[in-house]
Amino acid sequence: MADLVHVTIDGETLAVPAFTTVAAAIAMRGIGATRRSVTGEPRAALCGMGVCHECRVTVDGRAYVLGCQTLCRDGLSIETMR
């Protein structure tokens, strides 16, 4: 079994396997949208390879991080922009 790391997503702690992407952790948490468009529409990860930028979240206080390109590590703080 893979080692688990603990991340915090919007204030709630979640244990995920090591090397899980932030976008996958957000999906595991059951959060559909990670941010809202300028018109208020919910947006979520789409391409999974960093091209569409729909998975942008705040990681450890740094805004606009691509969740599909960022690996979870123990203690990581993730904030969606919903």
N, C-alpha and C positions, 0 to 999 in steps of 0.2 A: 504494500500500500504506500502511496506517495506521502511524503511529509506534508503536514498542513501548516499554513501560515494564517495569521489572523489579521484581517483588514477591517476598517470601519467605513461603512458606506452610509452617508447621511445620518451619522450618529449611532448606527446599529452595527455591532460587531458580527462578523461572518468568518467562519473558517473555510478556507478553500485549499485545494492542492497546490503545492509549490509549482511555480512556472505557469500559473493561470493568468491570463491577461485581465486587465481591469474591466474591459468590456464584458468578458465572460463572467467575471465575478458579479457584475451588475445584473447580468441576465440570471445568474444562479439565485440572486437575491429576489428575483421576481419583479424587478423594476423595468417597465417597458420603455419609457422615454428617459433619456439622459439630459435633455435640454429642450428648450423651446425656440422656435424660429422667431424672426423679427415680427412675424404676424401672429405669434402665439401658438402655432401648431406644434404638437409634440414631435420630437425627433429622436432617433436612436441609431445605434450602429447599423451600418448598411453593407459596406464592402468588406470589412474585416481585414483590410490591408493598408490602411492609412491614406487612401486616396480621397474619400468623400468628406472626411472631417466631421461626420455626423456624430461621432462618439466622444466629442470633446467634453471633458470633465475637469474639475479642479482636484489636483493630487498634491497632498501635503502643502496646501496653500498656493500652489502654482496653477494659474488658470489656463484653460485651453490646451490641456494635455490630451493627446489622442489615446483613448482607452484601449483601442485594439492593438496599439504598439507598445504598451506599458505593462510590464510584468508585476504581479503582486509580490510584495515582500512583507514580512512580519511587521506589524505596526503601521502600515500604510493607511493614510486618511484620504478618503475619496468623497467628494461632494458632487452630486449631480446638479445640473442647473435647471431643474424642473420647475 
